[in-house]
């Protein structure tokens, strides 16, 4: 009996020790340097051809990014905390290069943990706008090319679940969707359905299923409506002004003169 007890004690001790050591380990410095070596940056030229924006991305997403929550509704992968599409690629470093002098200028005023997407030059090339993903919200930044200084211009979190993240309306105005405030949290999925899932085509030809995770039940409809609901705003780089009412905006575009916005909204019954 003494030997059996000793064997059990040893196995328990080893198991507890293994649990204490169950953490992600760093590779050797040489391997880490090789794997995390900067890749060739993506570049974006101004229309005049006098400035170039160099955008570097990480080859490997962080574990925290991969662990972010994800909803799969209507063929879209949605981050419910940030009201954005989930796990897309992003840029981690931005640098402006003056092509006349061949001088590089790091962009200042950007977050220390940058996750930039949707980079767009203003029509006159004096500004560059981009979105930045934080853990619980998306923000809009504008870089002033003359001094390479960036600043956040939005007050309300962005909603980029579908459609264009933002668009320029002239040289100093931006149009984008925001998350409506004053709402309760995301509806919870009930452990048991309230009724059966019914599908019918009434004897007619139907479209073939082409996307994964389509809307299948009332909860999917409720969650999709919650994540898609947005308020369209115009930002003159000083303040936000709401345009129209809240709706399930799928897309929008600004007229060439900047005076009109054409919107497309999703309505029930959903497909």
C-alpha positions in Angstrom: 0.0 0.0 0.0 2.9 2.4 0.7 4.3 2.0 -2.8 0.8 2.6 -4.4 0.3 5.7 -2.3 3.7 7.0 -3.3 3.1 6.4 -7.0 -0.2 8.3 -6.8 1.4 11.2 -5.0 4.1 11.5 -7.6 1.6 11.4 -10.5 -0.5 14.1 -8.9 2.5 16.3 -8.2 3.7 15.9 -11.8 0.2 16.7 -13.1 0.0 19.8 -11.0 3.4 20.9 -12.1 2.5 20.4 -15.7 -0.6 22.6 -15.3 1.5 25.3 -13.7 3.9 25.3 -16.6 1.1 25.2 -19.3 1.9 28.6 -20.8 2.9 29.8 -24.3 6.7 29.7 -24.6 8.9 32.0 -26.5 11.1 30.5 -29.3 14.9 31.0 -29.3 15.9 34.6 -30.1 17.2 33.7 -33.5 14.1 31.8 -34.6 11.9 34.6 -33.2 13.9 37.2 -35.2 13.6 35.2 -38.3 9.8 34.6 -38.1 9.0 38.2 -37.1 11.3 39.9 -39.6 9.4 42.8 -41.3 7.9 41.8 -44.6 8.0 44.0 -47.7 5.7 47.0 -46.9 2.6 47.8 -48.9 2.8 51.2 -50.5 0.2 53.8 -51.5 1.1 56.8 -53.7 -0.5 60.3 -53.6 -2.2 61.3 -56.8 0.5 63.9 -57.4 3.2 61.4 -57.0 5.2 63.4 -54.4 4.5 61.3 -51.3 4.4 57.6 -50.6 2.8 55.9 -47.6 4.6 52.7 -46.5 2.4 50.3 -44.5 3.9 47.3 -42.7 1.9 44.4 -41.4 2.7 41.5 -39.0 3.0 38.1 -40.6 1.4 36.5 -37.5 -1.6 37.7 -35.6 -1.4 37.9 -31.8 -3.0 35.2 -29.7 -5.3 37.8 -28.1 -6.5 38.7 -31.6 -7.2 35.1 -32.5 -9.1 34.7 -29.2 -11.5 37.6 -29.9 -15.2 36.6 -30.0 -16.8 36.0 -33.3 -20.4 35.8 -34.6 -21.1 33.9 -37.8 -24.3 35.3 -39.2 -25.6 36.0 -42.8 -22.3 34.8 -44.2 -20.3 37.5 -42.3 -17.7 36.9 -39.6 -18.5 39.6 -37.0 -16.6 40.8 -33.9 -19.5 41.6 -31.5 -17.4 43.8 -29.2 -16.1 46.0 -32.0 -19.0 46.0 -34.5 -16.6 45.0 -37.3 -15.7 42.1 -39.4 -13.4 39.8 -37.5 -9.8 38.7 -37.9 -8.9 40.6 -41.0 -5.4 41.7 -41.9 -4.1 45.1 -40.6 -1.1 47.3 -40.7 1.1 47.7 -37.6 3.4 50.6 -38.8 2.9 53.6 -41.1 5.7 55.7 -42.6 5.5 58.6 -45.0 8.3 59.0 -47.7 9.0 62.2 -49.5 9.8 61.0 -53.0 11.6 64.2 -54.0 14.1 64.1 -51.1 13.9 60.3 -50.5 13.4 61.0 -46.8 11.3 58.8 -44.5 9.1 60.3 -41.7 7.4 58.1 -39.1 3.8 58.9 -38.5 3.3 60.3 -35.0 0.1 60.4 -32.9 -1.0 56.8 -33.7 -1.8 54.1 -31.1 1.2 52.2 -29.8 -0.6 48.9 -30.7 -1.6 49.9 -34.2 -4.1 47.8 -36.2 -4.8 50.1 -39.2 -7.1 49.2 -42.1 -9.0 51.0 -45.0 -6.3 53.6 -45.7 -7.5 56.4 -48.0 -6.0 59.6 -49.3 -8.1 62.8 -49.4 -8.9 64.1 -52.9 -6.3 66.8 -52.6 -3.6 64.5 -51.1 -3.2 66.6 -48.0 -4.7 64.1 -45.6 -4.8 60.3 -45.2 -7.6 58.6 -43.2 -7.6 55.1 -41.8 -9.5 53.0 -39.2 -7.9 51.5 -36.2 -9.2 48.4 -34.4 -9.1 48.4 -30.6 -10.3 45.6 -28.4 -13.8 47.0 -27.9 -14.3 49.6 -30.7 -13.2 50.9 -34.0 -11.8 54.5 -34.5 -11.1 56.8 -37.4 -7.7 58.6 -37.6 -6.5 61.3 -40.0 -2.9 61.9 -40.9 -1.8 65.4 -41.9 0.8 64.8 -44.6 2.6 68.2 -44.2 3.8 67.3 -40.6 3.1 63.5 -40.5 0.9 64.0 -37.5 -2.2 61.7 -36.9 -5.1 62.2 -34.6 -8.4 60.5 -33.9 -11.4 62.4 -35.3 -14.4 60.3 -34.3 -16.3 60.5 -31.0 -18.7 57.6 -31.5 -17.4 54.0 -32.2 -17.5 53.0 -35.9 -19.8 50.3 -37.2 -17.9 48.5 -40.1 -19.9 45.2 -40.1 -20.7 45.6 -43.8 -20.0 48.0 -46.6 -17.3 50.7 -46.9 -15.6 51.6 -43.6 -15.7 55.3 -44.5 -15.5 57.6 -47.5 -14.2 61.1 -48.2 -16.8 63.8 -49.0 -14.5 66.5 -50.3 -11.1 67.4 -48.8 -12.1 67.9 -45.2 -15.2 65.8 -44.6 -15.7 62.1 -43.9 -18.8 60.0 -44.0 -19.1 56.8 -42.0 -21.4 54.6 -39.9 -21.4 54.6 -36.1 -22.8 52.4 -33.4 -26.0 53.7 -31.9 -25.9 54.5 -28.2 -28.4 53.9 -25.5 -29.2 50.3 -26.5 -29.1 47.1 -24.3 -26.4 44.5 -25.0 -26.4 41.9 -27.7 -29.4 39.6 -27.4 -28.5 36.3 -25.7 -29.1 33.0 -27.5 -31.7 30.9 -25.6 -30.6 27.4 -24.6 -33.7 25.9 -26.2 -35.4 27.1 -29.4 -38.9 28.6 -29.1 -40.1 26.8 -32.2 -39.0 24.7 -35.2 -36.8 25.9 -38.0 -39.0 26.0 -41.1 -37.8 26.3 -44.7 -40.0 26.1 -47.8 -39.9 27.1 -51.5 -43.6 26.6 -52.3 -42.7 24.2 -55.1 -40.6 26.8 -57.0 -37.0 26.8 -57.9 -34.8 28.3 -55.2 -31.3 29.8 -55.1 -28.5 27.4 -54.2 -26.8 28.0 -50.9 -23.5 29.7 -51.6 -22.4 31.0 -48.1 -21.8 29.4 -44.8 -23.7 30.4 -41.7 -26.7 32.0 -43.3 -29.6 33.3 -41.1 -31.4 30.1 -40.0 -33.6 31.1 -37.0 -35.2 34.0 -35.1 -32.2 34.5 -32.9 -29.9 34.9 -36.0 -32.4 37.6 -37.3 -32.3 39.4 -34.0 -28.5 39.3 -33.6 -28.0 40.3 -37.3 -30.4 43.3 -36.9 -28.5 44.4 -33.7 -25.1 44.2 -35.3 -26.1 45.9 -38.5 -28.1 48.8 -37.0 -26.0 52.0 -37.5 -26.2 55.8 -37.6 -24.7 57.5 -40.7 -22.7 60.6 -39.8 -20.7 63.4 -41.5 -17.4 64.5 -39.8 -15.8 67.8 -40.7 -12.7 66.9 -38.7 -14.1 68.9 -35.8 -17.4 67.3 -34.9 -19.9 64.6 -36.0 -23.3 65.4 -37.5 -25.9 62.6 -37.8 -27.5 62.1 -41.2 -30.9 60.5 -41.5 -32.2 57.9 -39.1 -30.7 54.7 -37.7 -31.1 51.8 -40.1 -29.6 48.5 -41.2 -27.2 50.2 -43.7 -25.6 47.7 -46.1 -23.8 50.3 -48.2 -23.6 54.0 -49.0 -21.9 56.3 -51.5 -21.4 60.1 -51.7 -22.2 62.1 -54.8 -19.2 63.8 -56.6 -20.2 67.2 -55.4 -20.5 66.0 -51.8 -24.1 67.2 -51.4 -25.9 63.8 -51.5 -25.5 60.3 -50.0 -27.0 57.3 -51.6 -27.7 54.5 -49.1 -28.8 50.9 -49.3 -30.5 49.3 -46.3 -31.6 45.8 -45.5 -35.2 45.1 -44.6 -37.1 42.2 -43.3 -38.0 39.6 -44.2 -34.4 38.6 -44.5 -33.4 36.1 -47.2 
